Amino acid sequence: MSASRTPPGSVPRHEGRAAGARGSRWTSRGAVYGVLVLAALYSVLPLVWLVTSATKSVGDFSSTGAFSLADFHLRDNLRDVFTAEDGVFLRWIVNSLLYAGVGAVLGALICTACGYAIAKLDFPGRRALFAVTLTGVLVPPTALALPLYLLASQLHLVNTFWAVFLPLLTNPFGVYLARTFADASVPDEVLEAARLDGAGELRIFLTIALPMMMPGFVTILLFQFVAIWNNFFLPLVMLTDPDLFPMTLGIYQWSTRALQFPDYNPLVITGSLLAVVPLITAFVVLQRQWRSGLATGSLK
């Protein structure tokens, strides 16, 4: 019996399969890294352009490249932003903080309470209510702008703070997330033990369920904050008084004037850069709770 031999210069079959597996693994890894690099550039390059453009004067926009630096005029641009039109930009900042800050906290609390109630409380129509909530996730916010305007008009709330603030307190997607977090992080045994000790449902939610759902609460809070901070269409429909504008609508008004008056270009770009800072700050401060919240939701 003669042993089979590998022809000279050929690669054994098992070694060829191993080399092919290694090659495909490195190829797939390189493709993933390439996609991640492209996604990072797509996300970062507009911010880089915003930073470099905020340092330019009116004349530098036509004499320098998109990402090139000219003479540093950021201090002058910041001064012009806060002094233009009697300092209305500072009022826009306060309005945005009220809309997004207070609205995000109250909205996240309402969504968390609703999601907890749907997940842990037994009441008639619970499944139907959750189905309606899921249906609300599919409705785009722009489709609700006209009904909300008509409702605010009937209540005489048009061109008031409440016309923008009240509709932002509800978020069907936040209720869905809260229900998921409640199912994953709040054991039924703990709730039953608290009820046997005589605790009411509100006290159980505030002292037991809410601390357990804190990662989910922070996740919903961040989503609410970003959505309200970037909200543009609802204030555009509801408001006509510049003193009630959020930053998004105010900067948009400046950008329309920049078509005829180039002096508004530095104001628009510097104001847009300032509008990004609170979002970055919120994610940096709350990133630990946000990551743990996403991990909890993924485990479910």
Phi and psi in degrees as a GROMACS rama.xvg file:
@    title "Ramachandran Plot"
@    xaxis  label "Phi"
@    yaxis  label "Psi"
@TYPE xy
-101.281  133.012  SER-2
-72.0222  142.467  ALA-3
-70.0621  138.267  SER-4
-117.124  148.343  ARG-5
-83.021  128.856  THR-6
-56.9116  145.067  PRO-7
-59.2146  137.713  PRO-8
84.5332  -4.53435  GLY-9
-98.1382  160.497  SER-10
-101.901  133.76  VAL-11
-56.9986  151.56  PRO-12
-62.5836  -43.2933  ARG-13
-67.5158  -34.0516  HIS-14
-69.8448  -35.1159  GLU-15
-64.8216  -39.0696  GLY-16
-66.382  -40.1279  ARG-17
-64.3174  -42.2231  ALA-18
-64.7346  -38.5003  ALA-19
-64.8851  -38.502  GLY-20
-65.4441  -42.4506  ALA-21
-63.8318  -41.4105  ARG-22
-63.4428  -42.7923  GLY-23
-66.8745  -35.2598  SER-24
-65.0529  -45.1835  ARG-25
-68.7172  -33.5991  TRP-26
-65.3316  -44.8879  THR-27
-65.9433  -39.3683  SER-28
-64.6223  -40.6078  ARG-29
-64.5614  -36.997  GLY-30
-65.2849  -40.9004  ALA-31
-63.5266  -45.3379  VAL-32
-61.9253  -39.1252  TYR-33
-63.1656  -41.4121  GLY-34
-64.7915  -40.9544  VAL-35
-64.4726  -39.3729  LEU-36
-64.7222  -43.4038  VAL-37
-63.3184  -40.5171  LEU-38
-65.5136  -39.5661  ALA-39
-65.0983  -42.6877  ALA-40
-63.8064  -40.8142  LEU-41
-61.1989  -33.5741  TYR-42
-84.0554  -34.5056  SER-43
-91.0247  -34.9625  VAL-44
-59.1655  -41.6055  LEU-45
-60.6095  -36.4266  PRO-46
-68.6497  -38.2904  LEU-47
-62.7819  -43.3276  VAL-48
-61.9685  -38.4289  TRP-49
-64.4127  -40.8578  LEU-50
-67.3244  -45.8759  VAL-51
-67.7412  -37.0784  THR-52
-71.8075  -28.1536  SER-53
-69.5238  -14.0773  ALA-54
-93.2377  2.88355  THR-55
-102.218  154.632  LYS-56
-89.2747  -179.479  SER-57
-62.1554  -43.1347  VAL-58
-69.3288  -26.6008  GLY-59
-70.4079  -21.9302  ASP-60
-65.0836  -33.1798  PHE-61
-94.5632  -12.7033  SER-62
-109.436  -5.03611  SER-63
-127.168  162.973  THR-64
-74.9149  174.308  GLY-65
-64.6517  -42.1738  ALA-66
-107.624  10.3668  PHE-67
-91.0803  150.286  SER-68
-95.3288  139.573  LEU-69
-112.404  -156.396  ALA-70
-61.6237  139.791  ASP-71
-77.028  108.878  PHE-72
-117.616  20.5293  HIS-73
-62.8275  -39.6575  LEU-74
-63.8552  -41.4768  ARG-75
-66.1806  -39.897  ASP-76
-65.7797  -39.6548  ASN-77
-63.8473  -40.9055  LEU-78
-63.6722  -41.4405  ARG-79
-66.3437  -36.3006  ASP-80
-62.6254  -44.724  VAL-81
-82.0911  -11.5225  PHE-82
-108.221  -9.6886  THR-83
-67.2605  137.835  ALA-84
52.1082  50.1456  GLU-85
60.4233  34.4545  ASP-86
71.5591  34.2577  GLY-87
-69.4187  -23.4676  VAL-88
-63.6306  -36.5153  PHE-89
-63.5157  -36.4821  LEU-90
-65.1492  -38.3487  ARG-91
-64.0024  -37.5729  TRP-92
-62.6179  -45.8292  ILE-93
-61.1941  -42.5568  VAL-94
-62.4613  -43.6983  ASN-95
-64.2709  -39.2104  SER-96
-65.419  -36.3165  LEU-97
-69.6911  -47.9756  LEU-98
-60.3625  -52.4647  TYR-99
-83.1264  -41.2888  ALA-100
-69.4358  -60.7019  GLY-101
-66.7531  -41.039  VAL-102
-64.0779  -37.708  GLY-103
-67.5865  -42.3524  ALA-104
-65.7558  -49.9758  VAL-105
-65.5015  -41.6288  LEU-106
-64.371  -41.8249  GLY-107
-64.7539  -37.3997  ALA-108
-66.0031  -42.2438  LEU-109
-65.1672  -45.3135  ILE-110
-63.1003  -40.7754  CYS-111
-64.6506  -42.5649  THR-112
-63.9993  -42.5229  ALA-113
-65.2764  -45.0198  CYS-114
-63.6759  -39.3262  GLY-115
-63.7656  -42.1447  TYR-116
-64.4133  -42.0756  ALA-117
-66.6454  -35.0291  ILE-118
-81.4338  -36.0706  ALA-119
-117.585  -13.836  LYS-120
-104.444  140.51  LEU-121
-100.889  110.092  ASP-122
-145.087  155.351  PHE-123
-63.2336  138.58  PRO-124
81.0148  15.5815  GLY-125
-64.3514  -45.1668  ARG-126
-66.4723  -39.1055  ARG-127
-65.3886  -39.1627  ALA-128
-64.0914  -40.3642  LEU-129
-68.2938  -35.3586  PHE-130
-64.4419  -41.0702  ALA-131
-64.2616  -37.6855  VAL-132
-62.6545  -43.8749  THR-133
-63.3757  -34.9881  LEU-134
-64.4024  -36.8929  THR-135
-64.3713  -26.1137  GLY-136
-65.0239  -30.6175  VAL-137
-80.2013  -13.5045  LEU-138
-84.9191  121.844  VAL-139
-68.4209  144.723  PRO-140
-60.3596  -31.0792  PRO-141
-64.992  -28.5803  THR-142
-70.4197  -19.96  ALA-143
-93.8846  -4.71349  LEU-144
-64.1798  -46.6301  ALA-145
-66.6106  -46.1771  LEU-146
-59.7279  -38.7316  PRO-147
-65.4853  -38.0519  LEU-148
-64.4815  -43.832  TYR-149
-64.1546  -39.2115  LEU-150
-66.2579  -43.6213  LEU-151
-64.6635  -33.6331  ALA-152
-65.9381  -39.8411  SER-153
-65.7228  -31.5174  GLN-154
-91.0216  1.64083  LEU-155
60.377  42.6716  HIS-156
-110.495  -0.86876  LEU-157
-63.8292  140.099  VAL-158
63.2723  36.8136  ASN-159
-129.272  164.925  THR-160
-59.2182  -38.8161  PHE-161
-70.8611  -24.4938  TRP-162
-62.863  -29.7014  ALA-163
-96.4947  -36.0958  VAL-164
-72.5295  -46.8118  PHE-165
-64.3299  -45.1085  LEU-166
-63.7787  -19.84  PRO-167
-83.1614  -3.24313  LEU-168
-80.9449  -11.8489  LEU-169
-114.776  141.302  THR-170
-150.957  105.448  ASN-171
-58.3927  -36.2816  PRO-172
-66.1766  -35.0943  PHE-173
-65.1601  -37.4608  GLY-174
-64.3083  -41.8258  VAL-175
-61.1866  -46.2025  TYR-176
-62.0674  -42.2413  LEU-177
-63.1608  -40.0252  ALA-178
-61.887  -41.562  ARG-179
-62.6184  -44.5571  THR-180
-66.5623  -38.1199  PHE-181
-64.5135  -41.9234  ALA-182
-62.2823  -35.5408  ASP-183
-84.4545  -29.8708  ALA-184
-117.245  -10.4159  SER-185
-113.804  104.782  VAL-186
-70.6731  142.911  PRO-187
-66.24  -30.1405  ASP-188
-64.4155  -37.2903  GLU-189
-66.4687  -40.6272  VAL-190
-65.9254  -40.9214  LEU-191
-65.4426  -37.7931  GLU-192
-64.9588  -38.9975  ALA-193
-67.0577  -38.806  ALA-194
-65.8006  -38.707  ARG-195
-64.6961  -29.5233  LEU-196
-79.4581  -1.95038  ASP-197
94.7779  10.5787  GLY-198
-76.8659  140.562  ALA-199
-77.8299  166.628  GLY-200
-65.7951  -37.7248  GLU-201
-66.2259  -41.5877  LEU-202
-67.0104  -37.9766  ARG-203
-61.9429  -42.7388  ILE-204
-65.9653  -45.2845  PHE-205
-73.5596  -36.8615  LEU-206
-99.4607  -20.4813  THR-207
-118.194  -57.3008  ILE-208
-70.5244  -44.4855  ALA-209
-62.2953  -44.3163  LEU-210
-60.743  -36.6952  PRO-211
-67.5913  -30.3233  MET-212
-94.7423  13.2139  MET-213
-58.7863  -41.6588  MET-214
-58.9966  -39.8877  PRO-215
-67.1884  -38.3969  GLY-216
-60.9694  -43.0788  PHE-217
-66.2284  -38.7156  VAL-218
-61.4825  -47.0135  THR-219
-63.9841  -38.2993  ILE-220
-59.6697  -43.6192  LEU-221
-66.101  -43.7425  LEU-222
-61.2139  -42.7894  PHE-223
-64.2608  -43.4533  GLN-224
-62.1482  -46.1498  PHE-225
-64.6034  -43.691  VAL-226
-64.1773  -42.5348  ALA-227
-73.0184  -39.9254  ILE-228
-62.5177  -38.5008  TRP-229
-89.2419  1.10137  ASN-230
-64.8681  130.795  ASN-231
-127.562  -42.8702  PHE-232
-69.2402  -41.0113  PHE-233
-64.3866  -47.9843  LEU-234
-61.2207  -33.395  PRO-235
-62.8165  -36.9009  LEU-236
-77.9066  -38.968  VAL-237
-87.4178  -30.747  MET-238
-112.365  143.753  LEU-239
-127.977  -14.803  THR-240
-85.1096  118.077  ASP-241
-59.3119  -26.1884  PRO-242
-70.2491  -12.7933  ASP-243
-103.791  -2.42071  LEU-244
-66.0494  141.466  PHE-245
-78.8424  176.084  PRO-246
-62.7692  -37.6487  MET-247
-61.2041  -46.9816  THR-248
-72.0654  -36.9246  LEU-249
-64.9236  -43.9065  GLY-250
-65.2901  -35.12  ILE-251
-62.9231  -41.2403  TYR-252
-62.3536  -40.1133  GLN-253
-65.1581  -38.9914  TRP-254
-65.7507  -33.1868  SER-255
-67.2631  -32.6622  THR-256
-76.5461  -24.5302  ARG-257
-66.0931  -18.9279  ALA-258
-65.7477  -31.4556  LEU-259
-103.095  -29.2815  GLN-260
-122.631  98.6228  PHE-261
-60.153  -18.2234  PRO-262
-62.9454  -17.6023  ASP-263
-80.5811  -12.8404  TYR-264
-60.0678  -49.6479  ASN-265
-61.0196  -33.2804  PRO-266
-65.7041  -43.0073  LEU-267
-64.544  -46.664  VAL-268
-70.0563  -44.957  ILE-269
-65.8369  -39.8816  THR-270
-63.7953  -38.0239  GLY-271
-64.5208  -38.3654  SER-272
-63.9679  -42.1964  LEU-273
-65.295  -30.6147  LEU-274
-70.5095  -22.6356  ALA-275
-80.5562  -26.9704  VAL-276
-58.8422  -46.5346  VAL-277
-61.7565  -34.2928  PRO-278
-65.9857  -45.0207  LEU-279
-63.3698  -41.801  ILE-280
-62.3764  -42.6905  THR-281
-62.6314  -42.0008  ALA-282
-70.1563  -37.3351  PHE-283
-67.3365  -41.9097  VAL-284
-70.3197  -38.346  VAL-285
-106.872  14.3267  LEU-286
-65.466  -34.6347  GLN-287
-65.3697  -48.6148  ARG-288
-64.3272  -35.3296  GLN-289
-67.2439  -43.2205  TRP-290
-64.2929  -44.3755  ARG-291
-64.9891  -33.0488  SER-292
-67.3533  -41.3601  GLY-293
-65.6153  -36.693  LEU-294
-65.5696  -39.8395  ALA-295
-63.2367  -42.8549  THR-296
-66.052  -34.4246  GLY-297
-71.8449  -31.7179  SER-298
-64.3854  -32.4951  LEU-299
